[in-house]
């Protein structure tokens, strides 16, 4: 199941995320990509393939797998 994150959501990166994904930090989703749609053959779970472009307060943005993100209420 792909998590229901969408453009503009404020999210926090899981503390268990790899360091390059900036664990514990908050940001806003400014893009979504599902690489599964671009692949002819897929062996992985769709959840792991949903990528969210997250922009942080310092202006940097990185793609992060949605499994490491939670919406901030």
mmCIF file of the N, C-alpha and C atoms, coordinates in Angstrom:
data_MODEL
# 
_entry.id   MODEL 
# 
loop_
_atom_site.group_PDB 
_atom_site.id 
_atom_site.type_symbol 
_atom_site.label_atom_id 
_atom_site.label_alt_id 
_atom_site.label_comp_id 
_atom_site.label_asym_id 
_atom_site.label_entity_id 
_atom_site.label_seq_id 
_atom_site.pdbx_PDB_ins_code 
_atom_site.Cartn_x 
_atom_site.Cartn_y 
_atom_site.Cartn_z 
_atom_site.occupancy 
_atom_site.B_iso_or_equiv 
_atom_site.pdbx_formal_charge 
_atom_site.auth_seq_id 
_atom_site.auth_comp_id 
_atom_site.auth_asym_id 
_atom_site.auth_atom_id 
_atom_site.pdbx_PDB_model_num 
ATOM 1   N N  . UNK A 1 1  ? 0.846  -1.191 0.000   1.00 0.00 ? 1  UNK A N  1 
ATOM 2   C CA . UNK A 1 1  ? 0.000  0.000  0.000   1.00 0.00 ? 1  UNK A CA 1 
ATOM 3   C C  . UNK A 1 1  ? 0.884  1.245  0.000   1.00 0.00 ? 1  UNK A C  1 
ATOM 4   N N  . UNK A 1 2  ? 0.629  2.136  -0.915  1.00 0.00 ? 2  UNK A N  1 
ATOM 5   C CA . UNK A 1 2  ? 1.393  3.384  -0.993  1.00 0.00 ? 2  UNK A CA 1 
ATOM 6   C C  . UNK A 1 2  ? 0.790  4.371  -0.010  1.00 0.00 ? 2  UNK A C  1 
ATOM 7   N N  . UNK A 1 3  ? 1.641  5.004  0.741   1.00 0.00 ? 3  UNK A N  1 
ATOM 8   C CA . UNK A 1 3  ? 1.141  5.913  1.764   1.00 0.00 ? 3  UNK A CA 1 
ATOM 9   C C  . UNK A 1 3  ? 0.558  7.172  1.106   1.00 0.00 ? 3  UNK A C  1 
ATOM 10  N N  . UNK A 1 4  ? -0.432 7.760  1.752   1.00 0.00 ? 4  UNK A N  1 
ATOM 11  C CA . UNK A 1 4  ? -1.252 8.824  1.153   1.00 0.00 ? 4  UNK A CA 1 
ATOM 12  C C  . UNK A 1 4  ? -0.652 10.215 1.269   1.00 0.00 ? 4  UNK A C  1 
ATOM 13  N N  . UNK A 1 5  ? 0.598  10.366 1.051   1.00 0.00 ? 5  UNK A N  1 
ATOM 14  C CA . UNK A 1 5  ? 1.225  11.682 1.073   1.00 0.00 ? 5  UNK A CA 1 
ATOM 15  C C  . UNK A 1 5  ? 0.953  12.386 -0.241  1.00 0.00 ? 5  UNK A C  1 
ATOM 16  N N  . UNK A 1 6  ? 0.816  13.709 -0.187  1.00 0.00 ? 6  UNK A N  1 
ATOM 17  C CA . UNK A 1 6  ? 0.586  14.455 -1.423  1.00 0.00 ? 6  UNK A CA 1 
ATOM 18  C C  . UNK A 1 6  ? 1.344  15.773 -1.400  1.00 0.00 ? 6  UNK A C  1 
ATOM 19  N N  . UNK A 1 7  ? 1.351  16.422 -2.553  1.00 0.00 ? 7  UNK A N  1 
ATOM 20  C CA . UNK A 1 7  ? 2.075  17.673 -2.732  1.00 0.00 ? 7  UNK A CA 1 
ATOM 21  C C  . UNK A 1 7  ? 1.638  18.680 -1.676  1.00 0.00 ? 7  UNK A C  1 
ATOM 22  N N  . UNK A 1 8  ? 2.608  19.363 -1.074  1.00 0.00 ? 8  UNK A N  1 
ATOM 23  C CA . UNK A 1 8  ? 2.335  20.396 -0.084  1.00 0.00 ? 8  UNK A CA 1 
ATOM 24  C C  . UNK A 1 8  ? 2.269  19.906 1.349   1.00 0.00 ? 8  UNK A C  1 
ATOM 25  N N  . UNK A 1 9  ? 2.197  18.594 1.564   1.00 0.00 ? 9  UNK A N  1 
ATOM 26  C CA . UNK A 1 9  ? 2.153  18.068 2.934   1.00 0.00 ? 9  UNK A CA 1 
ATOM 27  C C  . UNK A 1 9  ? 3.443  18.388 3.669   1.00 0.00 ? 9  UNK A C  1 
ATOM 28  N N  . UNK A 1 10 ? 3.306  18.699 4.955   1.00 0.00 ? 10 UNK A N  1 
ATOM 29  C CA . UNK A 1 10 ? 4.470  18.829 5.820   1.00 0.00 ? 10 UNK A CA 1 
ATOM 30  C C  . UNK A 1 10 ? 4.741  17.447 6.386   1.00 0.00 ? 10 UNK A C  1 
ATOM 31  N N  . UNK A 1 11 ? 5.995  17.023 6.312   1.00 0.00 ? 11 UNK A N  1 
ATOM 32  C CA . UNK A 1 11 ? 6.370  15.683 6.743   1.00 0.00 ? 11 UNK A CA 1 
ATOM 33  C C  . UNK A 1 11 ? 7.592  15.736 7.650   1.00 0.00 ? 11 UNK A C  1 
ATOM 34  N N  . UNK A 1 12 ? 7.776  14.666 8.400   1.00 0.00 ? 12 UNK A N  1 
ATOM 35  C CA . UNK A 1 12 ? 8.981  14.488 9.199   1.00 0.00 ? 12 UNK A CA 1 
ATOM 36  C C  . UNK A 1 12 ? 9.627  13.193 8.729   1.00 0.00 ? 12 UNK A C  1 
ATOM 37  N N  . UNK A 1 13 ? 10.951 13.215 8.623   1.00 0.00 ? 13 UNK A N  1 
ATOM 38  C CA . UNK A 1 13 ? 11.712 12.046 8.202   1.00 0.00 ? 13 UNK A CA 1 
ATOM 39  C C  . UNK A 1 13 ? 11.934 11.148 9.419   1.00 0.00 ? 13 UNK A C  1 
ATOM 40  N N  . UNK A 1 14 ? 11.684 9.868  9.254   1.00 0.00 ? 14 UNK A N  1 
ATOM 41  C CA . UNK A 1 14 ? 11.838 8.887  10.330  1.00 0.00 ? 14 UNK A CA 1 
ATOM 42  C C  . UNK A 1 14 ? 13.245 8.899  10.897  1.00 0.00 ? 14 UNK A C  1 
ATOM 43  N N  . UNK A 1 15 ? 13.349 8.703  12.205  1.00 0.00 ? 15 UNK A N  1 
ATOM 44  C CA . UNK A 1 15 ? 14.664 8.619  12.850  1.00 0.00 ? 15 UNK A CA 1 
ATOM 45  C C  . UNK A 1 15 ? 15.441 7.389  12.412  1.00 0.00 ? 15 UNK A C  1 
ATOM 46  N N  . UNK A 1 16 ? 14.764 6.424  11.797  1.00 0.00 ? 16 UNK A N  1 
ATOM 47  C CA . UNK A 1 16 ? 15.428 5.208  11.324  1.00 0.00 ? 16 UNK A CA 1 
ATOM 48  C C  . UNK A 1 16 ? 15.914 5.331  9.882   1.00 0.00 ? 16 UNK A C  1 
ATOM 49  N N  . UNK A 1 17 ? 15.646 6.466  9.248   1.00 0.00 ? 17 UNK A N  1 
ATOM 50  C CA . UNK A 1 17 ? 16.067 6.686  7.863   1.00 0.00 ? 17 UNK A CA 1 
ATOM 51  C C  . UNK A 1 17 ? 17.591 6.810  7.788   1.00 0.00 ? 17 UNK A C  1 
ATOM 52  N N  . UNK A 1 18 ? 18.179 6.403  6.666   1.00 0.00 ? 18 UNK A N  1 
ATOM 53  C CA . UNK A 1 18 ? 19.621 6.614  6.483   1.00 0.00 ? 18 UNK A CA 1 
ATOM 54  C C  . UNK A 1 18 ? 19.981 8.105  6.615   1.00 0.00 ? 18 UNK A C  1 
ATOM 55  N N  . UNK A 1 19 ? 21.173 8.367  7.053   1.00 0.00 ? 19 UNK A N  1 
ATOM 56  C CA . UNK A 1 19 ? 21.648 9.733  7.321   1.00 0.00 ? 19 UNK A CA 1 
ATOM 57  C C  . UNK A 1 19 ? 21.439 10.694 6.145   1.00 0.00 ? 19 UNK A C  1 
ATOM 58  N N  . UNK A 1 20 ? 21.619 10.201 4.904   1.00 0.00 ? 20 UNK A N  1 
ATOM 59  C CA . UNK A 1 20 ? 21.491 11.080 3.737   1.00 0.00 ? 20 UNK A CA 1 
ATOM 60  C C  . UNK A 1 20 ? 20.069 11.609 3.532   1.00 0.00 ? 20 UNK A C  1 
ATOM 61  N N  . UNK A 1 21 ? 19.089 10.999 4.217   1.00 0.00 ? 21 UNK A N  1 
ATOM 62  C CA . UNK A 1 21 ? 17.701 11.469 4.115   1.00 0.00 ? 21 UNK A CA 1 
ATOM 63  C C  . UNK A 1 21 ? 17.326 12.444 5.230   1.00 0.00 ? 21 UNK A C  1 
ATOM 64  N N  . UNK A 1 22 ? 18.276 12.809 6.072   1.00 0.00 ? 22 UNK A N  1 
ATOM 65  C CA . UNK A 1 22 ? 18.100 13.815 7.123   1.00 0.00 ? 22 UNK A CA 1 
ATOM 66  C C  . UNK A 1 22 ? 17.071 13.403 8.175   1.00 0.00 ? 22 UNK A C  1 
ATOM 67  N N  . UNK A 1 23 ? 17.321 12.266 8.858   1.00 0.00 ? 23 UNK A N  1 
ATOM 68  C CA . UNK A 1 23 ? 16.377 11.771 9.852   1.00 0.00 ? 23 UNK A CA 1 
ATOM 69  C C  . UNK A 1 23 ? 16.041 12.799 10.922  1.00 0.00 ? 23 UNK A C  1 
ATOM 70  N N  . UNK A 1 24 ? 14.739 12.817 11.294  1.00 0.00 ? 24 UNK A N  1 
ATOM 71  C CA . UNK A 1 24 ? 14.253 13.714 12.337  1.00 0.00 ? 24 UNK A CA 1 
ATOM 72  C C  . UNK A 1 24 ? 13.887 15.104 11.860  1.00 0.00 ? 24 UNK A C  1 
ATOM 73  N N  . UNK A 1 25 ? 14.221 15.449 10.630  1.00 0.00 ? 25 UNK A N  1 
ATOM 74  C CA . UNK A 1 25 ? 13.942 16.797 10.126  1.00 0.00 ? 25 UNK A CA 1 
ATOM 75  C C  . UNK A 1 25 ? 12.572 16.883 9.464   1.00 0.00 ? 25 UNK A C  1 
ATOM 76  N N  . UNK A 1 26 ? 12.017 18.081 9.500   1.00 0.00 ? 26 UNK A N  1 
ATOM 77  C CA . UNK A 1 26 ? 10.741 18.359 8.843   1.00 0.00 ? 26 UNK A CA 1 
ATOM 78  C C  . UNK A 1 26 ? 10.968 19.065 7.518   1.00 0.00 ? 26 UNK A C  1 
ATOM 79  N N  . UNK A 1 27 ? 10.041 18.830 6.611   1.00 0.00 ? 27 UNK A N  1 
ATOM 80  C CA . UNK A 1 27 ? 10.093 19.487 5.312   1.00 0.00 ? 27 UNK A CA 1 
ATOM 81  C C  . UNK A 1 27 ? 8.726  19.430 4.649   1.00 0.00 ? 27 UNK A C  1 
ATOM 82  N N  . UNK A 1 28 ? 8.650  19.935 3.442   1.00 0.00 ? 28 UNK A N  1 
ATOM 83  C CA . UNK A 1 28 ? 7.399  19.937 2.683   1.00 0.00 ? 28 UNK A CA 1 
ATOM 84  C C  . UNK A 1 28 ? 7.586  19.176 1.384   1.00 0.00 ? 28 UNK A C  1 
ATOM 85  N N  . UNK A 1 29 ? 6.576  18.391 1.034   1.00 0.00 ? 29 UNK A N  1 
ATOM 86  C CA . UNK A 1 29 ? 6.630  17.650 -0.224  1.00 0.00 ? 29 UNK A CA 1 
ATOM 87  C C  . UNK A 1 29 ? 6.397  18.618 -1.373  1.00 0.00 ? 29 UNK A C  1 
ATOM 88  N N  . UNK A 1 30 ? 7.338  18.639 -2.304  1.00 0.00 ? 30 UNK A N  1 
ATOM 89  C CA . UNK A 1 30 ? 7.210  19.521 -3.470  1.00 0.00 ? 30 UNK A CA 1 
ATOM 90  C C  . UNK A 1 30 ? 7.249  18.727 -4.774  1.00 0.00 ? 30 UNK A C  1 
ATOM 91  N N  . UNK A 1 31 ? 7.174  17.402 -4.666  1.00 0.00 ? 31 UNK A N  1 
ATOM 92  C CA . UNK A 1 31 ? 7.127  16.564 -5.856  1.00 0.00 ? 31 UNK A CA 1 
ATOM 93  C C  . UNK A 1 31 ? 6.947  15.108 -5.477  1.00 0.00 ? 31 UNK A C  1 
ATOM 94  N N  . UNK A 1 32 ? 6.311  14.350 -6.365  1.00 0.00 ? 32 UNK A N  1 
ATOM 95  C CA . UNK A 1 32 ? 6.088  12.917 -6.164  1.00 0.00 ? 32 UNK A CA 1 
ATOM 96  C C  . UNK A 1 32 ? 6.474  12.179 -7.424  1.00 0.00 ? 32 UNK A C  1 
ATOM 97  N N  . UNK A 1 33 ? 7.062  10.992 -7.244  1.00 0.00 ? 33 UNK A N  1 
ATOM 98  C CA . UNK A 1 33 ? 7.445  10.205 -8.407  1.00 0.00 ? 33 UNK A CA 1 
ATOM 99  C C  . UNK A 1 33 ? 7.276  8.729  -8.068  1.00 0.00 ? 33 UNK A C  1 
ATOM 100 N N  . UNK A 1 34 ? 6.718  8.000  -8.995  1.00 0.00 ? 34 UNK A N  1 
ATOM 101 C CA . UNK A 1 34 ? 6.552  6.562  -8.833  1.00 0.00 ? 34 UNK A CA 1 
ATOM 102 C C  . UNK A 1 34 ? 7.346  5.885  -9.935  1.00 0.00 ? 34 UNK A C  1 
ATOM 103 N N  . UNK A 1 35 ? 8.632  5.579  -9.685  1.00 0.00 ? 35 UNK A N  1 
ATOM 104 C CA . UNK A 1 35 ? 9.490  4.995  -10.721 1.00 0.00 ? 35 UNK A CA 1 
ATOM 105 C C  . UNK A 1 35 ? 8.939  3.688  -11.278 1.00 0.00 ? 35 UNK A C  1 
ATOM 106 N N  . UNK A 1 36 ? 8.078  3.010  -10.540 1.00 0.00 ? 36 UNK A N  1 
ATOM 107 C CA . UNK A 1 36 ? 7.491  1.755  -11.011 1.00 0.00 ? 36 UNK A CA 1 
ATOM 108 C C  . UNK A 1 36 ? 6.838  1.946  -12.372 1.00 0.00 ? 36 UNK A C  1 
ATOM 109 N N  . UNK A 1 37 ? 6.236  3.101  -12.587 1.00 0.00 ? 37 UNK A N  1 
ATOM 110 C CA . UNK A 1 37 ? 5.577  3.387  -13.859 1.00 0.00 ? 37 UNK A CA 1 
ATOM 111 C C  . UNK A 1 37 ? 6.574  3.456  -15.011 1.00 0.00 ? 37 UNK A C  1 
ATOM 112 N N  . UNK A 1 38 ? 7.846  3.680  -14.698 1.00 0.00 ? 38 UNK A N  1 
ATOM 113 C CA . UNK A 1 38 ? 8.868  3.827  -15.727 1.00 0.00 ? 38 UNK A CA 1 
ATOM 114 C C  . UNK A 1 38 ? 9.610  2.522  -16.009 1.00 0.00 ? 38 UNK A C  1 
ATOM 115 N N  . UNK A 1 39 ? 9.354  1.496  -15.202 1.00 0.00 ? 39 UNK A N  1 
ATOM 116 C CA . UNK A 1 39 ? 10.071 0.234  -15.348 1.00 0.00 ? 39 UNK A CA 1 
ATOM 117 C C  . UNK A 1 39 ? 9.184  -0.807 -16.020 1.00 0.00 ? 39 UNK A C  1 
ATOM 118 N N  . UNK A 1 40 ? 9.761  -1.586 -16.920 1.00 0.00 ? 40 UNK A N  1 
ATOM 119 C CA . UNK A 1 40 ? 8.999  -2.625 -17.586 1.00 0.00 ? 40 UNK A CA 1 
ATOM 120 C C  . UNK A 1 40 ? 8.789  -3.830 -16.683 1.00 0.00 ? 40 UNK A C  1 
ATOM 121 N N  . UNK A 1 41 ? 9.819  -4.208 -15.937 1.00 0.00 ? 41 UNK A N  1 
ATOM 122 C CA . UNK A 1 41 ? 9.726  -5.341 -15.026 1.00 0.00 ? 41 UNK A CA 1 
ATOM 123 C C  . UNK A 1 41 ? 10.050 -4.861 -13.626 1.00 0.00 ? 41 UNK A C  1 
ATOM 124 N N  . UNK A 1 42 ? 9.208  -5.257 -12.692 1.00 0.00 ? 42 UNK A N  1 
ATOM 125 C CA . UNK A 1 42 ? 9.403  -4.790 -11.330 1.00 0.00 ? 42 UNK A CA 1 
ATOM 126 C C  . UNK A 1 42 ? 9.382  -5.971 -10.365 1.00 0.00 ? 42 UNK A C  1 
ATOM 127 N N  . UNK A 1 43 ? 10.337 -5.993 -9.464  1.00 0.00 ? 43 UNK A N  1 
ATOM 128 C CA . UNK A 1 43 ? 10.438 -7.072 -8.490  1.00 0.00 ? 43 UNK A CA 1 
ATOM 129 C C  . UNK A 1 43 ? 10.207 -6.564 -7.069  1.00 0.00 ? 43 UNK A C  1 
ATOM 130 N N  . UNK A 1 44 ? 10.024 -5.254 -6.895  1.00 0.00 ? 44 UNK A N  1 
ATOM 131 C CA . UNK A 1 44 ? 9.962  -4.663 -5.565  1.00 0.00 ? 44 UNK A CA 1 
ATOM 132 C C  . UNK A 1 44 ? 8.544  -4.243 -5.208  1.00 0.00 ? 44 UNK A C  1 
ATOM 133 N N  . UNK A 1 45 ? 8.311  -4.070 -3.925  1.00 0.00 ? 45 UNK A N  1 
ATOM 134 C CA . UNK A 1 45 ? 7.036  -3.579 -3.417  1.00 0.00 ? 45 UNK A CA 1 
ATOM 135 C C  . UNK A 1 45 ? 6.860  -2.118 -3.837  1.00 0.00 ? 45 UNK A C  1 
ATOM 136 N N  . UNK A 1 46 ? 5.665  -1.762 -4.267  1.00 0.00 ? 46 UNK A N  1 
ATOM 137 C CA . UNK A 1 46 ? 5.400  -0.397 -4.742  1.00 0.00 ? 46 UNK A CA 1 
ATOM 138 C C  . UNK A 1 46 ? 5.657  0.647  -3.664  1.00 0.00 ? 46 UNK A C  1 
ATOM 139 N N  . UNK A 1 47 ? 5.471  0.298  -2.390  1.00 0.00 ? 47 UNK A N  1 
ATOM 140 C CA . UNK A 1 47 ? 5.689  1.261  -1.309  1.00 0.00 ? 47 UNK A CA 1 
ATOM 141 C C  . UNK A 1 47 ? 7.119  1.768  -1.331  1.00 0.00 ? 47 UNK A C  1 
ATOM 142 N N  . UNK A 1 48 ? 8.058  0.875  -1.541  1.00 0.00 ? 48 UNK A N  1 
ATOM 143 C CA . UNK A 1 48 ? 9.467  1.251  -1.526  1.00 0.00 ? 48 UNK A CA 1 
ATOM 144 C C  . UNK A 1 48 ? 9.826  2.118  -2.721  1.00 0.00 ? 48 UNK A C  1 
ATOM 145 N N  . UNK A 1 49 ? 8.982  2.127  -3.735  1.00 0.00 ? 49 UNK A N  1 
ATOM 146 C CA . UNK A 1 49 ? 9.311  2.850  -4.955  1.00 0.00 ? 49 UNK A CA 1 
ATOM 147 C C  . UNK A 1 49 ? 8.677  4.235  -5.049  1.00 0.00 ? 49 UNK A C  1 
ATOM 148 N N  . UNK A 1 50 ? 7.755  4.564  -4.185  1.00 0.00 ? 50 UNK A N  1 
ATOM 149 C CA . UNK A 1 50 ? 7.177  5.915  -4.199  1.00 0.00 ? 50 UNK A CA 1 
ATOM 150 C C  . UNK A 1 50 ? 8.208  6.870  -3.633  1.00 0.00 ? 50 UNK A C  1 
ATOM 151 N N  . UNK A 1 51 ? 8.633  7.823  -4.439  1.00 0.00 ? 51 UNK A N  1 
ATOM 152 C CA . UNK A 1 51 ? 9.626  8.799  -3.999  1.00 0.00 ? 51 UNK A CA 1 
ATOM 153 C C  . UNK A 1 51 ? 8.974  10.161 -3.851  1.00 0.00 ? 51 UNK A C  1 
ATOM 154 N N  . UNK A 1 52 ? 9.322  10.840 -2.774  1.00 0.00 ? 52 UNK A N  1 
ATOM 155 C CA . UNK A 1 52 ? 8.797  12.178 -2.510  1.00 0.00 ? 52 UNK A CA 1 
ATOM 156 C C  . UNK A 1 52 ? 9.965  13.155 -2.513  1.00 0.00 ? 52 UNK A C  1 
ATOM 157 N N  . UNK A 1 53 ? 9.825  14.224 -3.277  1.00 0.00 ? 53 UNK A N  1 
ATOM 158 C CA . UNK A 1 53 ? 10.816 15.296 -3.248  1.00 0.00 ? 53 UNK A CA 1 
ATOM 159 C C  . UNK A 1 53 ? 10.449 16.182 -2.068  1.00 0.00 ? 53 UNK A C  1 
ATOM 160 N N  . UNK A 1 54 ? 11.330 16.237 -1.080  1.00 0.00 ? 54 UNK A N  1 
ATOM 161 C CA . UNK A 1 54 ? 11.067 16.987 0.149   1.00 0.00 ? 54 UNK A CA 1 
ATOM 162 C C  . UNK A 1 54 ? 12.012 18.180 0.207   1.00 0.00 ? 54 UNK A C  1 
ATOM 163 N N  . UNK A 1 55 ? 11.419 19.361 0.388   1.00 0.00 ? 55 UNK A N  1 
ATOM 164 C CA . UNK A 1 55 ? 12.203 20.586 0.540   1.00 0.00 ? 55 UNK A CA 1 
ATOM 165 C C  . UNK A 1 55 ? 12.270 20.934 2.020   1.00 0.00 ? 55 UNK A C  1 
ATOM 166 N N  . UNK A 1 56 ? 13.481 21.216 2.487   1.00 0.00 ? 56 UNK A N  1 
ATOM 167 C CA . UNK A 1 56 ? 13.712 21.549 3.889   1.00 0.00 ? 56 UNK A CA 1 
ATOM 168 C C  . UNK A 1 56 ? 13.823 23.066 4.056   1.00 0.00 ? 56 UNK A C  1 
ATOM 169 N N  . UNK A 1 57 ? 13.809 23.524 5.308   1.00 0.00 ? 57 UNK A N  1 
ATOM 170 C CA . UNK A 1 57 ? 13.831 24.951 5.617   1.00 0.00 ? 57 UNK A CA 1 
ATOM 171 C C  . UNK A 1 57 ? 15.053 25.664 5.045   1.00 0.00 ? 57 UNK A C  1 
ATOM 172 N N  . UNK A 1 58 ? 16.149 24.940 4.856   1.00 0.00 ? 58 UNK A N  1 
ATOM 173 C CA . UNK A 1 58 ? 17.359 25.568 4.317   1.00 0.00 ? 58 UNK A CA 1 
ATOM 174 C C  . UNK A 1 58 ? 17.334 25.691 2.789   1.00 0.00 ? 58 UNK A C  1 
ATOM 175 N N  . UNK A 1 59 ? 16.221 25.252 2.157   1.00 0.00 ? 59 UNK A N  1 
ATOM 176 C CA . UNK A 1 59 ? 16.075 25.376 0.708   1.00 0.00 ? 59 UNK A CA 1 
ATOM 177 C C  . UNK A 1 59 ? 16.539 24.160 -0.068  1.00 0.00 ? 59 UNK A C  1 
ATOM 178 N N  . UNK A 1 60 ? 17.222 23.227 0.584   1.00 0.00 ? 60 UNK A N  1 
ATOM 179 C CA . UNK A 1 60 ? 17.652 22.001 -0.089  1.00 0.00 ? 60 UNK A CA 1 
ATOM 180 C C  . UNK A 1 60 ? 16.473 21.052 -0.237  1.00 0.00 ? 60 UNK A C  1 
ATOM 181 N N  . UNK A 1 61 ? 16.458 20.314 -1.338  1.00 0.00 ? 61 UNK A N  1 
ATOM 182 C CA . UNK A 1 61 ? 15.402 19.329 -1.583  1.00 0.00 ? 61 UNK A CA 1 
ATOM 183 C C  . UNK A 1 61 ? 16.046 18.017 -2.016  1.00 0.00 ? 61 UNK A C  1 
ATOM 184 N N  . UNK A 1 62 ? 15.528 16.911 -1.473  1.00 0.00 ? 62 UNK A N  1 
ATOM 185 C CA . UNK A 1 62 ? 16.022 15.586 -1.842  1.00 0.00 ? 62 UNK A CA 1 
ATOM 186 C C  . UNK A 1 62 ? 14.850 14.628 -1.992  1.00 0.00 ? 62 UNK A C  1 
ATOM 187 N N  . UNK A 1 63 ? 15.043 13.610 -2.844  1.00 0.00 ? 63 UNK A N  1 
ATOM 188 C CA . UNK A 1 63 ? 14.040 12.563 -2.991  1.00 0.00 ? 63 UNK A CA 1 
ATOM 189 C C  . UNK A 1 63 ? 14.213 11.548 -1.865  1.00 0.00 ? 63 UNK A C  1 
ATOM 190 N N  . UNK A 1 64 ? 13.099 11.238 -1.215  1.00 0.00 ? 64 UNK A N  1 
ATOM 191 C CA . UNK A 1 64 ? 13.108 10.313 -0.084  1.00 0.00 ? 64 UNK A CA 1 
ATOM 192 C C  . UNK A 1 64 ? 12.011 9.280  -0.293  1.00 0.00 ? 64 UNK A C  1 
ATOM 193 N N  . UNK A 1 65 ? 12.307 7.988  -0.113  1.00 0.00 ? 65 UNK A N  1 
ATOM 194 C CA . UNK A 1 65 ? 11.254 6.978  -0.199  1.00 0.00 ? 65 UNK A CA 1 
ATOM 195 C C  . UNK A 1 65 ? 10.160 7.268  0.834   1.00 0.00 ? 65 UNK A C  1 
ATOM 196 N N  . UNK A 1 66 ? 8.915  7.139  0.418   1.00 0.00 ? 66 UNK A N  1 
ATOM 197 C CA . UNK A 1 66 ? 7.791  7.483  1.291   1.00 0.00 ? 66 UNK A CA 1 
ATOM 198 C C  . UNK A 1 66 ? 7.752  6.650  2.565   1.00 0.00 ? 66 UNK A C  1 
ATOM 199 N N  . UNK A 1 67 ? 8.373  5.490  2.572   1.00 0.00 ? 67 UNK A N  1 
ATOM 200 C CA . UNK A 1 67 ? 8.387  4.651  3.771   1.00 0.00 ? 67 UNK A CA 1 
ATOM 201 C C  . UNK A 1 67 ? 9.103  5.329  4.935   1.00 0.00 ? 67 UNK A C  1 
ATOM 202 N N  . UNK A 1 68 ? 9.931  6.331  4.654   1.00 0.00 ? 68 UNK A N  1 
ATOM 203 C CA . UNK A 1 68 ? 10.638 7.046  5.704   1.00 0.00 ? 68 UNK A CA 1 
ATOM 204 C C  . UNK A 1 68 ? 9.945  8.347  6.107   1.00 0.00 ? 68 UNK A C  1 
ATOM 205 N N  . UNK A 1 69 ? 8.770  8.608  5.589   1.00 0.00 ? 69 UNK A N  1 
ATOM 206 C CA . UNK A 1 69 ? 8.093  9.876  5.856   1.00 0.00 ? 69 UNK A CA 1 
ATOM 207 C C  . UNK A 1 69 ? 6.771  9.684  6.576   1.00 0.00 ? 69 UNK A C  1 
ATOM 208 N N  . UNK A 1 70 ? 6.461  10.636 7.452   1.00 0.00 ? 70 UNK A N  1 
ATOM 209 C CA . UNK A 1 70 ? 5.160  10.678 8.119   1.00 0.00 ? 70 UNK A CA 1 
ATOM 210 C C  . UNK A 1 70 ? 4.614  12.089 8.012   1.00 0.00 ? 70 UNK A C  1 
ATOM 211 N N  . UNK A 1 71 ? 3.327  12.200 7.727   1.00 0.00 ? 71 UNK A N  1 
ATOM 212 C CA . UNK A 1 71 ? 2.684  13.515 7.648   1.00 0.00 ? 71 UNK A CA 1 
ATOM 213 C C  . UNK A 1 71 ? 2.597  14.127 9.048   1.00 0.00 ? 71 UNK A C  1 
ATOM 214 N N  . UNK A 1 72 ? 2.888  15.415 9.131   1.00 0.00 ? 72 UNK A N  1 
ATOM 215 C CA . UNK A 1 72 ? 2.762  16.154 10.372  1.00 0.00 ? 72 UNK A CA 1 
ATOM 216 C C  . UNK A 1 72 ? 1.369  16.750 10.403  1.00 0.00 ? 72 UNK A C  1 
ATOM 217 N N  . UNK A 1 73 ? 0.651  16.496 11.500  1.00 0.00 ? 73 UNK A N  1 
ATOM 218 C CA . UNK A 1 73 ? -0.741 17.007 11.584  1.00 0.00 ? 73 UNK A CA 1 
ATOM 219 C C  . UNK A 1 73 ? -0.799 18.410 12.115  1.00 0.00 ? 73 UNK A C  1 
# 
